[in-house]
Amino acid sequence: MKFDFVVLAANGIQGKIASRDLLESGFSVLMCANDDYKMDRLIEHKNSDFALVDLRKTDRLKRIIKKSGANVIVNCAIDTFDLPAMKACLDLGIHHIDLGSEWDMTKEQWALDKECKEKSITCITGCGSTPGINNIMLRYAQEKFDTIDTVQAGFVWDSNIAKFVTPFSLETIVEELVEKAPIYEHGHLIEKNPDDCDIAYYFKSVGKQKVCFTKHIEVHTFHQYLKNKGVKNIAFFSGFPSHSARAMKTLIELGLAAKNEIEFQNIKVKPIDFISEVVRHLEIPDGYEEKENLWVKIWGKKGDKDLVVEMDCVASTLPGWESDTCNIDTGMPASIIAQMIKDGRIAERGSFTPEEVIPPLPFFEELAKRKIWVYENDTKIN
């Protein structure tokens, strides 16, 4: 069987969402992962199949991709595999998207732009919620400005039941809570501790919530994208409901989120890997629902007039997708962007981040089909 798409790390939260969305959009999908935990429903779909793959074994991965017949790869793995998977796709002449990585790896991916153009393929890094939706909202809004002084962006979320539920990536959230955050301040790149921030904004979907400075790739890619508009200040923020923040900080304080290996009964293990596997098996409480608010605020000028634009994207737990909570706003955009490459709505060839290449309005229309809503200054635009 030949497939329309291959999804890597299809057994993860985002891989399952992207695979399901592609299948329900009428496409065939080969799902690749290192196990098939809770994937029965997806594997049994008439237009799907499953391949056991260790992403560290690049030669086997390339053979599977080539045999699949797919020309778009949706990589939902942790960012460690973004560059190797992209290079494998480049060797094969196949389009590749991923959910985003660290700044150094993003620069390495950008550096492959010429080779991607020569192979006539599109590679986009950062195709989820943020990076992803936030980048595309920035692309939409920046056209309204002649000059831009300040950009702030981030995410906040909350739930109707104050109980810890497995996040999309425990390792990523731990990093966001403890690592220094790069920000641009008066044109200079500096670093701040997450808790150096004392901002509390009112957000459309969750009300007032305190946010913290957060290490995120958008600070760097936004600066590159907006440098011709004179941007001086850029910062990224995250906000968590108190019960989830408390649980994650407790894991950190106890050393259970550490990345360094420890030895236990002659077995070496990273605490973060063990805890991530444990929480992967947690059940979601009956009736549990989430709302997430992705947001971008821009201050600048149009002509000689001051202008402020706020973009918001609101995602909620959807009927039939309860186990995925508001993680849908990461897996579904990946599916949408892959489809837009396949059907030609994204026709540019090269290596990109989302703000460089994804047409906002067609993308927002696809979000609306999935009941993910985009607002410009409090007015819904999709």
C-alpha positions in Angstrom: 0.0 0.0 0.0 1.2 3.5 -0.9 0.6 6.3 1.6 -0.1 10.0 1.4 1.8 10.8 4.6 4.3 9.3 7.0 4.0 10.4 10.7 7.0 9.9 12.8 6.6 9.3 16.6 3.0 8.5 15.9 2.6 7.0 19.4 3.1 10.3 21.2 0.3 12.7 22.0 0.9 14.9 19.0 1.6 12.0 16.7 -1.7 10.4 17.5 -3.6 13.7 16.9 -1.8 14.5 13.6 -2.4 10.9 12.4 -6.1 10.9 13.3 -6.6 14.3 11.7 -5.0 13.2 8.5 -7.0 10.0 8.4 -10.3 11.8 9.1 -9.4 14.2 6.3 -9.4 11.3 3.9 -5.7 10.5 3.6 -3.7 7.4 4.0 -1.1 7.4 6.7 1.9 5.2 7.6 2.5 5.7 11.4 6.0 5.1 12.6 7.0 4.7 16.3 9.0 2.7 18.7 5.9 1.1 20.2 2.1 1.0 19.5 0.8 1.9 23.0 -2.9 2.8 22.8 -2.8 3.0 19.0 -5.2 0.2 18.2 -8.0 2.4 16.9 -5.6 4.3 14.5 -3.8 1.2 13.3 -7.2 -0.5 12.6 -8.2 2.3 10.3 -8.6 1.1 6.7 -6.2 3.8 5.4 -3.4 3.3 7.9 -0.6 1.0 8.8 2.1 0.9 11.4 5.9 0.4 11.2 8.1 -0.2 14.2 10.9 2.3 13.9 13.8 3.5 16.1 14.5 7.0 14.8 18.2 6.7 15.8 18.5 4.1 13.0 18.5 6.5 10.0 19.1 4.0 7.3 16.1 1.9 8.3 14.0 5.0 8.6 14.9 6.1 5.0 14.1 2.6 3.7 10.6 2.8 5.3 9.9 6.3 4.1 11.0 5.5 0.5 8.9 2.3 0.5 5.8 4.1 1.8 5.5 6.2 -1.4 4.6 9.3 0.7 6.0 12.6 -0.3 5.3 14.5 3.0 6.7 13.5 6.3 5.1 14.8 9.6 7.7 14.6 12.3 6.2 14.7 15.8 9.3 13.4 17.6 11.2 15.3 20.3 13.4 18.0 18.8 16.5 15.8 19.0 15.4 14.1 15.8 14.4 17.2 13.8 17.6 17.7 12.0 18.4 14.0 11.3 14.9 13.4 10.0 15.0 16.5 7.9 18.4 15.4 6.4 17.0 11.9 5.7 14.0 13.5 3.8 16.4 15.8 2.0 18.4 12.8 0.8 15.1 11.2 -0.5 13.7 14.4 -2.0 10.7 14.4 0.3 8.9 17.3 2.1 9.4 17.4 5.9 7.8 19.3 8.7 8.4 19.1 12.5 7.2 20.7 15.7 10.2 22.9 16.3 13.6 22.7 18.0 16.3 24.8 19.7 17.8 27.9 18.1 21.1 26.2 17.1 19.3 23.4 15.4 16.9 25.8 13.7 19.9 27.7 12.2 21.3 24.3 11.0 17.9 23.6 9.3 17.8 27.1 7.7 21.3 26.4 6.4 19.9 23.6 4.3 17.7 26.0 2.4 19.7 26.0 -0.8 19.8 22.2 -0.9 16.0 22.0 -0.3 15.5 24.4 -3.2 17.7 22.2 -5.4 15.7 19.1 -4.5 12.4 21.1 -4.9 11.2 20.2 -1.4 9.6 22.2 1.4 10.9 21.8 5.0 9.2 23.8 7.7 10.3 23.6 11.4 7.9 24.6 14.2 4.5 23.5 12.9 2.5 23.2 16.1 0.8 25.6 18.4 3.8 27.8 19.4 5.9 27.7 17.4 3.3 27.3 14.8 0.0 29.1 15.1 1.6 32.1 16.9 4.1 32.5 14.1 1.3 32.5 11.5 -0.7 35.1 13.5 2.4 37.3 13.6 2.7 37.0 9.8 -0.9 38.0 9.4 -0.6 41.0 11.8 2.7 42.4 10.8 1.4 43.5 7.4 -0.6 46.2 9.2 2.5 48.0 10.5 5.1 50.1 8.8 7.4 49.8 11.8 7.3 47.5 14.8 8.8 48.3 18.2 7.6 45.4 20.5 6.3 41.9 20.2 5.1 39.8 23.0 3.8 36.2 22.6 3.0 33.2 24.6 0.5 30.6 25.8 -1.7 30.2 28.8 -4.2 27.4 29.7 -6.5 26.2 32.4 -8.8 23.3 33.2 -12.2 22.8 34.7 -10.8 20.2 37.2 -7.8 21.1 39.3 -6.0 17.8 38.6 -2.6 17.2 37.0 -3.0 15.7 33.5 -0.1 14.5 31.3 1.2 17.5 29.3 2.2 17.3 25.7 5.9 17.1 26.7 7.0 17.0 30.3 10.6 17.5 29.4 9.8 20.6 27.4 7.7 22.2 30.1 10.4 21.5 32.7 12.8 23.4 30.5 10.4 26.2 30.2 10.0 26.5 34.0 13.7 26.4 34.9 15.9 27.6 32.0 16.9 31.2 31.4 14.7 32.9 28.8 16.3 34.9 25.9 14.6 38.2 25.2 15.3 41.2 23.1 15.3 44.4 25.2 16.1 47.8 23.4 17.6 45.8 20.6 19.9 43.7 22.7 19.6 40.0 23.3 19.7 39.3 27.1 18.6 36.4 29.4 16.2 36.5 32.3 15.0 34.0 34.8 11.5 32.7 34.3 10.3 34.3 37.6 11.8 37.7 36.9 8.5 38.5 35.2 5.7 40.1 37.2 3.1 40.5 34.4 -0.5 39.3 34.7 -2.7 39.8 31.6 -6.4 39.1 31.1 -6.8 36.4 28.5 -9.8 35.7 26.4 -10.3 32.1 27.3 -8.9 31.7 30.8 -9.3 35.2 32.4 -6.4 36.8 34.4 -3.3 34.7 34.7 0.3 35.5 35.7 2.9 34.6 33.2 6.6 34.0 33.3 9.5 34.6 30.9 10.0 31.4 28.9 12.8 30.1 26.7 11.2 29.7 23.3 12.5 29.7 19.7 10.1 32.4 18.6 12.2 35.1 20.2 14.9 34.4 17.7 12.8 33.6 14.6 10.5 36.7 15.1 13.6 38.9 15.4 15.0 37.5 12.1 11.6 37.9 10.4 10.9 41.5 11.6 14.4 43.0 11.5 13.5 45.1 8.5 10.7 46.7 10.6 13.0 47.9 13.3 11.8 45.6 16.1 13.6 46.3 19.4 11.8 44.3 22.1 10.7 40.6 21.9 9.7 38.3 24.7 7.9 35.0 25.1 5.8 34.1 28.1 4.0 31.0 29.5 1.2 30.6 32.0 0.0 27.5 33.8 -2.9 26.8 36.1 -1.6 26.7 39.7 -2.3 23.0 40.3 -0.3 21.9 37.3 2.6 24.4 38.0 2.7 23.2 41.6 3.0 19.5 40.5 5.7 20.2 37.9 7.7 22.3 40.3 7.5 19.5 42.9 9.0 17.1 40.4 11.8 19.5 39.7 12.5 20.1 43.4 12.7 16.4 44.1 15.1 15.8 41.2 12.6 13.6 39.4 12.9 15.8 36.3 16.7 15.7 36.0 18.3 14.9 32.7 21.5 13.4 34.1 21.7 9.6 34.3 21.5 7.8 37.6 22.2 4.1 38.2 19.6 2.0 40.0 20.1 -1.8 40.4 22.7 -1.8 37.6 20.4 0.1 35.2 21.2 3.6 34.0 18.2 5.9 33.6 17.4 9.6 33.3 14.8 10.6 35.9 13.0 12.7 33.3 12.6 9.8 30.9 11.3 7.5 33.7 8.8 10.1 35.0 7.7 10.9 31.4 6.9 7.3 30.9 5.0 7.1 34.2 2.8 10.1 33.5 2.1 8.8 30.0 -0.1 6.2 31.6 -2.1 8.5 33.8 -5.8 8.5 33.0 -7.7 11.7 32.3 -10.6 12.3 34.9 -14.1 12.0 33.6 -15.5 15.3 32.5 -12.0 17.0 32.4 -11.8 19.9 29.9 -9.1 22.4 29.0 -8.8 25.7 27.3 -5.6 27.2 25.8 -5.0 30.7 24.7 -2.2 31.3 22.2 -1.5 35.0 21.9 0.7 37.7 20.2 0.7 41.4 21.0 2.4 43.9 18.7 3.1 47.5 19.3 4.3 49.8 16.4 3.3 52.5 13.9 1.3 52.8 10.8 2.4 56.0 9.2 2.7 58.4 12.1 0.0 56.8 14.2 0.6 54.4 17.1 -0.9 51.0 16.5 -1.5 48.0 18.7 -2.7 44.6 17.4 -3.5 41.6 19.6 -4.0 38.2 18.1 -5.5 35.3 20.0 -6.1 31.7 19.2 -8.4 29.7 21.4 -8.6 25.9 21.5 -10.8 23.9 23.8 -11.4 20.2 24.5 -13.6 18.9 21.6 -16.3 16.3 21.7 -14.8 13.0 20.6 -11.3 14.3 21.3 -11.5 14.4 25.1 -8.4 12.4 25.7 -6.4 14.9 23.6 -7.5 17.9 25.7 -6.3 21.2 24.1 -3.2 19.4 22.7 -5.2 19.5 19.5 -3.8 22.9 18.8 -0.4 21.3 18.2 -1.2 18.1 16.4 -3.9 19.5 14.2 -1.8 22.4 12.8 0.9 19.9 11.9 -1.7 18.0 9.9 -3.0 21.1 8.3 0.4 22.4 7.2 1.3 18.9 5.8 -1.9 18.9 3.8 -1.2 22.5 2.5 2.2 21.3 1.2 0.7 18.3 -0.5 -2.1 20.1 -2.2 0.0 23.1 -3.3 -1.3 25.8 -1.1 2.2 26.1 0.2 4.3 26.0 -3.0 7.5 27.7 -2.0 10.6 25.4 -1.8 13.3 25.7 0.7 13.8 25.5 4.5 11.5 27.8 6.5 9.9 28.7 9.8 6.1 29.2 9.7 6.0 33.0 9.6 8.1 33.0 6.4 5.9 30.8 4.2 2.4 29.8 5.5 -0.5 31.8 4.1 -2.5 32.9 7.2 -6.1 33.1 6.0 -6.2 29.6 4.3 -4.6 28.2 7.5 -7.0 30.0 9.8 -9.9 28.6 7.7 -8.6 25.1 8.3 -8.4 25.8 12.1 -12.1 27.0 12.0 -13.1 23.6 10.5 -11.6 22.1 13.7 -13.3 24.7 16.0 -10.0 26.4 16.8 -10.8 30.1 16.7 -8.6 33.1 15.8 -9.3 36.6 17.0 -7.9 40.0 16.0 -8.4 42.7 18.6 -11.2 40.6 20.1 -13.0 40.0 16.8 -13.1 36.5 15.5 -11.7 36.4 11.9 -12.1 32.7 11.0 
